[in-house]
Amino acid sequence: MISTARLDLLPLLPEHAAEMAEVLSDPALHTFTGGTPLSPEALLARYERLAEGSPDPAVRWLNWVIRLRDEDRLTGTVQATITLADHTAEIAWVVGTSWQGRGIAREAAQGLVTWLRTQPVHTVIAHIHPDHHASAAVATSAGLTATDEVHDGEARWLLHLPLQ
């Protein structure tokens, strides 16, 4: 678990799927990423796969649900895919529409990056659609900087961590 001032980032478990299906049910969450919300059954299957971990021993899949302590409510997710060979972590976040605008994604991403500083990670990467200004603000608050590199229509954001 990773804790911040208002949040607990709890390791994602299949039993989170039912509540998270509701949190992630707004089609607007897919405006910049494509796709549609998953049904509770499909999300359960996805969470079961994620909980098993990466089939590649050189890659770690780390996924957390975001719990807003004051409301005792799940509000979104953060994730990091760590590639051990080059010590990179690709991160992402999503917060349900009902909880957006409250700094939850910012606080969760900052908590994740703070935790990554304790891991054998040298580079943190995020990919953000150029028109997704709220997500860009989250990345900036977590210490990432936009680059000129574009991958699948998304800008690459980077943070280089000091070597441990």
N, C-alpha and C positions, 0 to 999 in steps of 0.2 A: 504494500500500500504506500502511496505517496500522499502526504497531507500538505495542504496550503492553508491560508488563513480561513477560507470558507468551505474548502472542498476536500473530499477524500477521493483519490483516484484508486479505485478498487480493481484488482485483476479481473478481467472479463471472464465470466462463467456462462455456460449455457442457460442457467436459471435466470440470467438477466434478460433473456431474449423477449419475454412477454412484455415487461415494462418498457424495454427499449424500442420495441416495435411501435408502441404508442408515441414515444418521444420522437422517433424518426419518421413518423407517418406523413409529414407534410411534403407534398411533391416539390415545393419551393426549395427544399434543401438540396435538390438535385439540379438546380438551375445552372451551376457552373461545372458540375461533375458528370452530368448525364445520368441516365437510368431513372428508375422509379423506386418508391419505397418498397421494401421487402415485406411480405406477409409475416405474421408471427412464426409460422412454420418454417419459412425459408430463412428467416433470421436465426431461428434456433439451429437449423442445419449449419448455417455459416458460423455461428458461435461455437458449435461443437468442433468444427474443423479448426478454427482459430485456437481454441483451448488445447487442442492436441499439439500445437506448435508446428513449426516449419519442418517439412520432410528433409530439408537440406541442413545437415549439422553445422554448416558454416554460416547459417542465417538464423537469427532469433526474431520471432514474431512476439512483440510485446503489445498487449492491448489492455486498456483500462476503461471502465465506465466511470463517468464523473458523477459523484454524489454530492449534491448541495446539502451540507449538514443541517442548516436551519430548517429546511423543508423535508429532510430525510427522503429525498427524491432523486432519482437518476435523471440527469439532464443532457447527457451526451457521451461522447467517447474521445479518447486520445489514443494514438498508436505510435509505435516506433518499430521499424524494421531495421535491425542492426546486422550489417554484413561484417563478419569478423575479419575477413581477409584484408579489407582496407579501412576498417574501423570507422565506418560511416553509419549514421542513423538517419533514415528517412522518416519524417514525422508527419502526422496529419491530425486534424481535430474536426469535430462536428458537435454543435450544440443545437438541441431542438428549438424550433421557432419560438415557442412560448417562453424560453429562457434567454433568448438573444438580447443584446443591448445592456446586459447587466455585468459585463466583464468576466463572465464565466470562462469563455474560451481563452481569453488573455491569461487569466490566472492558472488555468489548467496547462496551457502551453508553457508558461513560465515554470510551473512546477515540474513538468516533464523535462525541460531543458536543464533545470537545476539538478534533477536526478541523473540525467545523462552525463553531467560533468563528473559523476562518481564512477562512471563505467569506462571501459576501454574504448571510448569513442573520441575521434579527433575531428570529425566533420558532421554537422547536422544539416540536413537538406529538407526543404519543403518545396512542393510544386503548387503554385497558386495561379488560378486564372487571372489574366491581367485586369479584368473588370471587377474582380471580387475584392473590393476595397476593404471590407470588414476583415477578411482573412489576411490581407496584406498588413493591416494594423496589428493583428494578433502576432504575425510573424515578426514584425518590427519590435513589438514589446518583448518578445522572447529573445531578441538579440540577433535575429537573422537579417541579412541584407539581400535585396534583389540583385540578380545578375542580369546580363544581357542574354543569357542562354534560355532558349525556349524548347520545351520537350512536350510533344502532343498538345500544343496550344497553351501550355502553362509555363509561366516564368519560374525559373529555378532560383530559390532563395538559399543562402548559405550562412553558416556560422562555423568558424574554425575555433576549436577548443584547444587550450594549451595542453601540451603533452603532460601526462601524469608521471 
